[in-house]
Amino acid sequence: ATVVIIKRITLYAYDNSESADVSMSLYRQNPALGSSFVELGALSTVGATETDPQAVYTTAISPRTVDRSRFTVFLWLRVPEPGLKVYGVKVTYAYETGT
């Protein structure tokens, strides 16, 4: 089985809005259980800034371990205003050894 340990999620986005933020969540789902899924981590931009892109990250991920033979993993992005932009998301992970 391919088991990965998720270490960090980084969101690269443009946010110059005082009223809205770009946000994202990382989920895992067991297809055998249908619509049951678990949020592993979430983050968002922090208000208006001229920094382009903002690079915000989290290491608060739980559970960190994902067995790819049992689970699928997906991102859910929320961009609530037309002026907000997403450039990309980086998921930093490592393969579990000794399995």
N, C-alpha and C positions, 0 to 999 in steps of 0.2 A: 504494500500500500504506500502511496505517496502522501506523506504527512508533512505539512509546512507549519512553521511558527511565524505568525505575523508580528513584526516588531514595531512598525511605524506606518502611519498613513499621512501623506502630505497632499494638501490641496493647493493648486496654483490658480488664482482667480483675480479678476479686477473687480473692485467694489468701491465706487465713489458715491454710494447712496447713504444718506442719513437715516433712511427709514426701512431698509431691507438688507439682508446679508445672504451671501451664497452659502449653502450648507450641504453636507453630504454625510451619508452613513454607509458603513460596510456591514453587510449581512451574510450569514451562512444559512443554507436551507438543506434539509434532507428530503430529496425528491420522493422517497418512499412514504413520507408523512404528509405529502400534499402541500398545503399552504403554510405549514408550520415553519417559521424562520426566527432567527435570533440575531439581534443587533450586536455586532462585535465592537464597534466604535463609531463615534460621530464627532464632527467638528464643523466650524463655520468661520467665515471671515468676521472681522471685528470692526464694523462701522466704516465710514467713509475715510479713504486715504488716497493720496496721490501715488503711493507705491504701486507700481504695475510691473509684474504681478505681485500680489500678496502671496506669501508662502506660509501657510498655517499648517501645523501638524499636531498629531497626538500620538502618545505611546500608551494611552489608557485604553487598552484593548483587552477584552475578556469575553469569551475564552480566546486565548492566543493560538491554540493548536487547532488545525483543521485537517481532518483526514479526507483527502480528495477522493477516496474510493467510496465515501459515504455522503459527502456534502458538496454542494455547489456554493460558490461565493459570488456576490454581486454588489455593485455600488448603486446607491440611490442619490442622485443629485437634485437639489432644489435651487432654481434660479428664478426668484419671484418677480423680477423687474427686467424690462428689456435692456437697460443700460448696464446690467451686470454681465460679466463674462467668465467662462471657465476655460482655462488653458489646458489643464490636465490634472490627473491624480496619480500619485506614485504610492504603491504599496510595497513596503520593504519587508522581505520575508527571508527565511532560511529553511532549508530542508532539515527535518529531524533525522539525526543519525542514530544508528544502532537499532533500527526497527526491522 
